[in-house]
Amino acid sequence: QVQVVESGGGLMQAGGSVRLSCAASGRPISSYDMGWFRQAPGKEREFVAAITWRGRITYYADYVKGRFTISRDNAKNTVYLQMNSLKPEDTAVYYCAAEITNFSGRYSARYWGQGTQVTVSS
């Protein structure tokens, strides 16, 4: 079993950038497809991005394409989410996740972090 812990969130201005980090322990993240999800107040958790275990293939939600980039450094056991051109609607708790699944276009995961708050002011 793998444990993941997110960091890097905070209060930012619209148009700004931030990089979230996800530190894993328990097992190497090279064993897992990894991803990021987010949940805004009053809304359900939604998929943001995913990356395969070797980092060769990435997947993004339409609303973040061209703005967010997911990457991984298996040697450091860390996954990143670079978020550029931030918008107020990006405000949410961002969750790192391991062992991503996708059935009929619906993303989920087996292991979840505790989340890190990202707030974007207008």
C-alpha positions as CSV (number, residue, x, y, z in Angstrom):
1,Q,0.0,0.0,0.0
2,V,1.2,3.5,-0.9
3,Q,0.6,6.7,1.1
4,V,0.6,10.1,-0.6
5,V,0.8,13.6,0.9
6,E,0.2,16.8,-1.0
7,S,1.8,20.2,-0.5
8,G,2.2,23.6,-2.2
9,G,-1.3,25.0,-2.0
10,G,-2.2,28.5,-0.8
11,L,-3.7,31.8,-1.8
12,M,-2.8,33.1,-5.3
13,Q,-3.9,35.7,-7.7
14,A,-5.7,35.1,-11.0
15,G,-3.2,34.6,-13.8
16,G,-0.5,33.3,-11.4
17,S,1.2,30.0,-11.2
18,V,1.9,27.4,-8.6
19,R,3.4,23.9,-8.4
20,L,1.8,21.3,-6.2
21,S,3.9,18.3,-5.0
22,C,2.8,14.9,-3.9
23,A,5.2,12.9,-1.8
24,A,4.7,9.2,-1.7
25,S,5.8,6.5,0.8
26,G,5.2,2.9,1.5
27,R,5.9,1.7,-2.1
28,P,7.7,3.3,-5.1
29,I,5.3,5.4,-7.2
30,S,6.8,3.6,-10.2
31,S,4.3,0.9,-9.3
32,Y,1.3,3.1,-10.0
33,D,-0.4,5.3,-12.5
34,M,-0.7,8.6,-10.6
35,G,-3.1,11.6,-10.8
36,W,-4.6,14.7,-9.4
37,F,-8.3,15.4,-8.6
38,R,-9.9,18.5,-7.1
39,Q,-13.1,19.3,-5.2
40,A,-14.6,22.7,-4.9
41,P,-17.1,23.7,-2.1
42,G,-20.5,22.2,-2.8
43,K,-19.3,20.2,-5.7
44,E,-18.2,16.6,-6.3
45,R,-14.6,15.6,-6.7
46,E,-13.5,15.9,-10.3
47,F,-10.6,14.6,-12.4
48,V,-7.7,17.0,-13.2
49,A,-4.8,15.0,-14.7
50,A,-3.2,11.6,-14.7
51,I,0.2,10.1,-15.8
52,T,1.2,6.5,-16.5
53,W,3.7,4.7,-14.4
54,R,6.7,5.4,-16.7
55,G,5.5,9.0,-17.4
56,R,5.1,8.4,-21.2
57,I,1.4,9.2,-21.4
58,T,-0.6,12.0,-19.7
59,Y,-4.3,12.7,-19.6
60,Y,-6.0,16.0,-18.8
61,A,-9.5,17.3,-18.2
62,D,-10.6,19.7,-20.9
63,Y,-10.7,22.7,-18.6
64,V,-7.0,22.5,-17.7
65,K,-5.5,21.6,-21.1
66,G,-2.8,24.1,-22.0
67,R,-2.6,25.5,-18.5
68,F,-1.7,22.5,-16.2
69,T,1.1,20.0,-16.5
70,I,1.4,16.7,-14.6
71,S,4.9,15.2,-14.2
72,R,6.6,12.6,-12.1
73,D,10.1,11.9,-10.7
74,N,10.1,8.2,-9.8
75,A,13.6,8.5,-8.3
76,K,12.3,11.1,-5.8
77,N,9.0,9.3,-5.4
78,T,7.2,12.5,-6.2
79,V,4.4,13.7,-8.5
80,Y,3.9,17.3,-9.5
81,L,1.1,19.4,-10.9
82,Q,2.3,22.7,-12.4
83,M,-0.7,25.1,-12.6
84,N,-0.3,28.2,-14.8
85,S,-2.8,30.9,-15.8
86,L,-4.8,30.3,-12.7
87,K,-8.5,31.2,-12.7
88,P,-10.9,31.8,-9.7
89,E,-12.8,28.7,-10.8
90,D,-9.6,26.7,-10.1
91,T,-10.2,27.2,-6.4
92,A,-10.6,23.8,-4.8
93,V,-8.9,21.2,-2.6
94,Y,-6.5,19.3,-4.8
95,Y,-5.9,15.6,-4.1
96,C,-3.1,13.4,-5.2
97,A,-4.1,9.9,-6.0
98,A,-2.4,6.6,-6.9
99,E,-3.6,3.6,-9.0
100,I,-5.8,5.6,-11.3
101,T,-8.7,3.8,-13.1
102,N,-10.7,4.9,-16.1
103,F,-13.9,3.1,-17.1
104,S,-16.0,4.6,-19.8
105,G,-14.4,7.9,-19.3
106,R,-14.9,8.0,-15.5
107,Y,-11.7,8.5,-13.6
108,S,-11.1,7.3,-10.0
109,A,-8.3,5.9,-7.8
110,R,-7.5,3.4,-5.1
111,Y,-5.3,5.6,-2.9
112,W,-5.9,9.2,-1.9
113,G,-4.0,12.0,-0.1
114,Q,-5.5,14.4,2.4
115,G,-5.6,17.3,0.0
116,T,-4.1,20.8,-0.2
117,Q,-6.2,23.9,-0.6
118,V,-5.7,26.2,-3.6
119,T,-7.5,29.5,-3.5
120,V,-7.4,31.8,-6.5
121,S,-8.5,35.4,-6.0
122,S,-9.9,37.6,-8.8
